[in-house]
Amino acid sequence: MNELKELTKAEEQVMQLFWKLGKAYVNEVLDQIPEPKPAYNTISTITRILEKKGFIDHEAIGKSHRYFPIVTKREYSKHSLNRLLKGYFSNSYTHMVSFFADEDLSLKDLEEMRVLIENKIQNKKGNE
């Protein structure tokens, strides 16, 4: 996978809608945005920027373009997490988990995290 470019807040909001909708025209994306809605041209411009950055592509349908994601939400989530890890946690998952463990998490959340980690450990041991 090529290195993903950073998205602005507005670009990320529009991208979230493309992930939700799959294939969509600009006006369908605009319909998903709550009031006060931005101008159609604003969403159209952001869509073209997303295409230029390699996040979406389009198919021509008549004189219109229908856009669709080519970067998955999971790919971008992983990219964002790696950026967060490097920028704030010295590239250490241990530091990041320690940070979240120090937050006021519920017992339920902590137990769910423990189960996920224990399952991952068992899977790793099983693959050795």
Backbone torsions as a table, in degrees:
resi	resn	phi	psi	omega
1	MET	NA	134.7	176.2
2	ASN	-66.1	157.8	176.9
3	GLU	-63.5	126.0	179.6
4	LEU	-76.1	142.6	175.6
5	LYS	-83.0	157.1	177.8
6	GLU	-73.6	147.5	175.5
7	LEU	-108.9	142.3	171.9
8	THR	-72.8	169.8	179.1
9	LYS	-59.1	-44.3	-179.5
10	ALA	-65.3	-41.9	178.8
11	GLU	-63.4	-41.5	-179.7
12	GLU	-65.5	-38.1	178.1
13	GLN	-62.8	-42.4	178.5
14	VAL	-68.5	-39.7	179.1
15	MET	-62.1	-39.5	176.9
16	GLN	-56.7	-37.4	179.6
17	LEU	-70.8	-37.6	176.1
18	PHE	-64.9	-39.1	176.6
19	TRP	-63.3	-37.7	-179.9
20	LYS	-70.1	-43.8	-173.0
21	LEU	-86.2	-26.1	-172.4
22	GLY	79.1	-116.7	176.7
23	LYS	-83.1	133.6	-177.8
24	ALA	-158.4	149.6	170.4
25	TYR	-85.5	160.8	-179.7
26	VAL	-56.2	-42.4	-178.5
27	ASN	-65.2	-29.1	176.7
28	GLU	-70.8	-36.0	175.3
29	VAL	-65.5	-46.9	-179.9
30	LEU	-57.7	-38.7	179.4
31	ASP	-61.3	-26.2	-177.8
32	GLN	-82.2	-12.3	-176.5
33	ILE	-86.8	130.6	-179.6
34	PRO	-70.3	162.3	175.9
35	GLU	-67.2	148.5	-7.1
36	PRO	-74.9	125.5	-177.5
37	LYS	-75.6	142.9	172.8
38	PRO	-72.1	170.7	178.1
39	ALA	-68.6	151.4	176.8
40	TYR	-53.4	-43.6	-177.9
41	ASN	-62.3	-31.5	177.9
42	THR	-64.4	-47.3	179.8
43	ILE	-68.2	-37.2	177.4
44	SER	-62.4	-42.9	178.4
45	THR	-64.6	-45.3	179.0
46	ILE	-62.1	-39.2	178.5
47	THR	-61.4	-44.3	178.5
48	ARG	-65.1	-35.7	176.9
49	ILE	-65.3	-42.8	177.6
50	LEU	-60.7	-37.3	178.0
51	GLU	-68.1	-43.6	179.4
52	LYS	-62.9	-35.4	179.6
53	LYS	-78.7	-4.8	175.9
54	GLY	86.2	19.9	-179.9
55	PHE	-91.9	-30.3	179.8
56	ILE	-134.6	165.1	173.8
57	ASP	-135.1	-180.0	-179.7
58	HIS	-140.4	161.2	169.2
59	GLU	-123.8	138.2	179.0
60	ALA	-80.5	128.0	175.7
61	ILE	-127.9	103.7	-172.5
62	GLY	63.6	-128.4	178.3
63	LYS	-95.0	2.9	-178.5
64	SER	-104.1	164.7	174.2
65	HIS	-117.6	131.2	172.8
66	ARG	-107.6	125.9	-173.3
67	TYR	-100.0	155.4	178.9
68	PHE	-152.2	148.3	-178.8
69	PRO	-69.1	141.7	170.8
70	ILE	-118.1	-8.1	169.9
71	VAL	-109.9	128.1	-179.2
72	THR	-77.7	159.9	176.9
73	LYS	-61.5	-38.6	179.1
74	ARG	-63.6	-41.6	178.3
75	GLU	-61.1	-44.4	-179.1
76	TYR	-71.0	-36.1	176.8
77	SER	-60.5	-44.8	179.6
78	LYS	-63.0	-43.0	177.5
79	HIS	-59.6	-45.7	-179.0
80	SER	-65.7	-40.8	178.4
81	LEU	-63.6	-43.0	178.2
82	ASN	-62.0	-39.6	177.6
83	ARG	-64.0	-43.1	177.6
84	LEU	-63.7	-43.8	180.0
85	LEU	-59.3	-47.1	-179.7
86	LYS	-69.6	-42.4	-173.9
87	GLY	-76.1	-29.9	-172.2
88	TYR	-123.8	-15.5	-173.9
89	PHE	-127.9	27.4	176.3
90	SER	50.8	34.6	178.4
91	ASN	59.6	30.8	-176.9
92	SER	-120.1	116.8	175.4
93	TYR	-63.4	-34.1	178.9
94	THR	-61.0	-44.6	177.9
95	HIS	-62.8	-39.5	-178.8
96	MET	-67.1	-46.2	179.9
97	VAL	-64.0	-39.6	178.0
98	SER	-60.7	-40.8	177.8
99	PHE	-59.8	-47.5	-178.7
100	PHE	-69.2	-34.8	178.7
101	ALA	-65.8	-29.0	178.8
102	ASP	-77.8	-14.8	178.0
103	GLU	-72.9	167.5	-177.7
104	ASP	-82.4	69.8	179.7
105	LEU	-84.9	148.9	178.0
106	SER	-72.2	159.8	176.6
107	LEU	-59.2	-39.2	179.0
108	LYS	-60.3	-46.6	179.3
109	ASP	-62.0	-43.9	179.9
110	LEU	-63.1	-41.8	179.5
111	GLU	-66.1	-39.5	177.6
112	GLU	-64.1	-39.8	177.0
113	MET	-64.1	-42.5	179.4
114	ARG	-60.4	-44.5	179.5
115	VAL	-61.6	-44.1	178.3
116	LEU	-59.9	-44.3	-179.3
117	ILE	-67.4	-43.3	179.3
118	GLU	-62.8	-40.2	177.1
119	ASN	-63.2	-41.7	178.9
120	LYS	-63.8	-40.6	177.8
121	ILE	-61.6	-45.4	179.4
122	GLN	-62.9	-40.1	178.0
123	ASN	-63.8	-42.6	179.0
124	LYS	-63.5	-43.1	179.2
125	LYS	-64.6	-36.4	179.9
126	GLY	-69.6	-23.0	-179.1
127	ASN	-92.0	0.8	-178.8
128	GLU	-83.9	NA	NA
